[in-house]
Amino acid sequence: MTRPARTPLAAAAIVIVAALAVACSSGGGKISSTPAPGGTPNGTPAIPPEDALARYVQNRLSQGFVADCVKAQRPGDVGKQCAQKLGERGDLLAYALGPTFSEPTRILVLKPESGDWTLVTIDNLDPNQPGAPGIPWPLEIDAQVVVTGTAPDCLKVREAPGLGGAQLDCINDGTKVTVVAGPVEQDSIVWWQLQELGWAAADYLRYPEEAVAATPTPN
């Protein structure tokens, strides 16, 4: 199964980073419009990640921001964006982002870099095309992952990255696989090569602990 209509994780991250490089005077991929402050001794940025999310919302969406969806209040926070922390993986943080008093429309993954927070993944959520459950943490070579979110269909594995690659197999949810190469962006999809199988879309590959977890939604 592949879903070209859905914005892929790495492709969307590249688009956001490029736009921010133009919009923000700080340049680079940091979601900041001011010089990055110093970090803490353990490498964690001194600024809270919610501040970086607020800058992203202001710069890219031109909306107000509430750091915690649970604390949003009517009527003052109507029409704003709010965030809810979903989890941590190493030094990475994941947040759900969306309109106040509604379900999230994006999942953003941040990492600390040079005293600030950098956006490494953005997953656009489409209620009409539900994808894989769990947090789309960035994949890496040698990662052990699980196929999820394809039922009642299966995940097409191709000879080469891209929809034009010959289909070699179609693997079901729950199949455990090992990533051996990638990522490659082709046909608006991010592809990873799976050991002894072929190339598959990243949208349906999750770390084992995420493969069984439904994406939380703000109250």
N, C-alpha and C positions, 0 to 999 in steps of 0.2 A: 504494500500500500504506500502510495506517495500522495502528498497533498500540496501541489504547487501553489494553490491560492493562499495558503497560510504563510506568513512571513517567516522564513527560517531564522534560527537563532543567530548564527554567525553573520548572515547577510544583513539582518536588521541591525545588529550591533555595528557593522561597518557603516551603514547608512547614518545611524545616529551619531557615531563618532565623527564622521566626515562633516555632518551638519554642524556639530558643536565646534569643530575646529574653525569653521567660518564665523559662527555666531559669538564665540567666546574669545576674548582677548588673550586668555591664557594659552590657547592653542593646544595641540595634542589631543588625547582622547579623554581627558578629564572632564567631568561634568561640573565645571567651575568657570566662573567669569571673573575671578580674582586670583592673584597669585596664591599658590597653595601654602598654607601655614605649615610649620614644622610638625613632626609626628612625635609620638611618645617614645620612651626608650625601647619598648618592645616592638616598635615598628608600626603600631596602630596609629592612624592619623588622629591628630588632636581634635579635628572637627568631627561631630557625629555624622553618621551616614545619612541621617534624615535631612541634614542641611544640604548635602549633595543632591538628594532626591528633590528637595525644594527648588534648587537651581535648575535641575532638569525640567521640572514642571513649568517653571516660569519662562525659561528660555525656549523650550520646544513646544509647549502646549499653551502658553500665555494664559495660565489660570492660577488661581490661588491654591495654597497647599495646606493640608492638615497632616501633621506628622503621625497621628494615630487615628485610624478610622473610628475606633471605639469612642474617641473623645470628641468627634464631630458633633456640632449642635445646630439645630434649626433655630431661626432661619439664616443665621449669619454665615454658615458654612455650606449652604446650598450652592451648587455650581462650582465647587472646588474639587480638587483631586486629593485623595488621601492614601496613606500607605499602611501596610500591616506587615510586620516581619514574619517571614515564613520559616527561616532556618539558617543554619551555618554549616559550612563544610570547609575545614581548614581555616584559611583567612578570608574566605568568601562569605558574603552575606546575600540572602535572597529576600526580596520584598514583593508583595502584591501591591499593585497600584491601580486606582480606578476612581470614578466619581464617588463623592460622598453619598451615603445612603443607597448604594447600589453595589453590584458585584464588580470585582476587579476586571480590568481590560488588558492588563499587562503584568508580566512577571519580570522583574529586573534583578540581575545579579551584579554585585559590586565587588571590587577587590581593592585593597590598599596599594597605593603607588605614589612614591615621591611626596609623602605627607598629605595626600588627598585620596579621594575615592574615584576609581575609574569604572565606567560601565563596560562590562565584558559580554553581557548577554541581555537581550530583550526579547521576550516571547509574547507576541500579541495573541490574546485569547479571543476566540470566536465562538459565541454560544451556539451558533448554528453548525459548527464543525468542531465538536469536542475532540481534543487530541489526547496525548498520553498524560496520565495522572502524574503527580509529583512535581518536583522542582527540576527545571532543565539545567542542572549544573553543567558547566563546560566539560566536554569529554577530552580524553587524552589517549595517546598510544599506550597499549598494554592494559587499558582499563577493562575490567570485567563488568559487562552491562547485561541488561535484560530487555527483550523486546516487549513493549507494552503499548496499549492504546489503539491497536489495529482491529480488534474484534468488532464485528463478526468476520472481518476479512483477515488478511495476513500481510506481512511486510515483504515486499518484493526485493529480492537481492539480484543485483545486476553485474554483468561482466565488467563494466566500466562505469564511472560516475556519470550520471545523466540519464534522462528518460529515454534516450536513444540506445542505451546499452542493452545488450541482449539479457533477457531475464534468465537467471540460473536456478532460482529457487523462490519459494514464498514461505516464510517462517512464521510460526504462530506466536501469540502472546505467551510469555513465560519462558521462551527459549533463551538460554544463557549463551552469550557470545563474547569474543575477545576482540577488541579494536587493535588493528595492526598498522593502519595507515590513514592519513587524512589530516585535517579536513580539506575537502575540495568542493568549491561552489560551482554548481552547474544547473541550469534551468531553474534558477531561483530556489534551489534546494541545497542544503549542506549534506555532503556525503562522507561516510567513513567506511573504510574497508574492514570487513570482518574476517577473522581467521578461517581459512579453508571454505569460505562461503562466497564472498564477493562484496560489492558496494551496496550500502543501504542508507536511507534517509535518517538524519540525526533526530528528527522530530519524534521518532518512536523508539529511541534508545535511552534508557535510564539506568542509573546506578541501582543495584539491587534494593537498597533501602527506600528508594523513591518509587520503584516500580509498583509497589502495592499501596502507596499513599495517595489519597485524593488531595487535590489542591485545596487548601483551606480558603474560606471566603470571609471577609469582614462581617461583623454583626451589624 
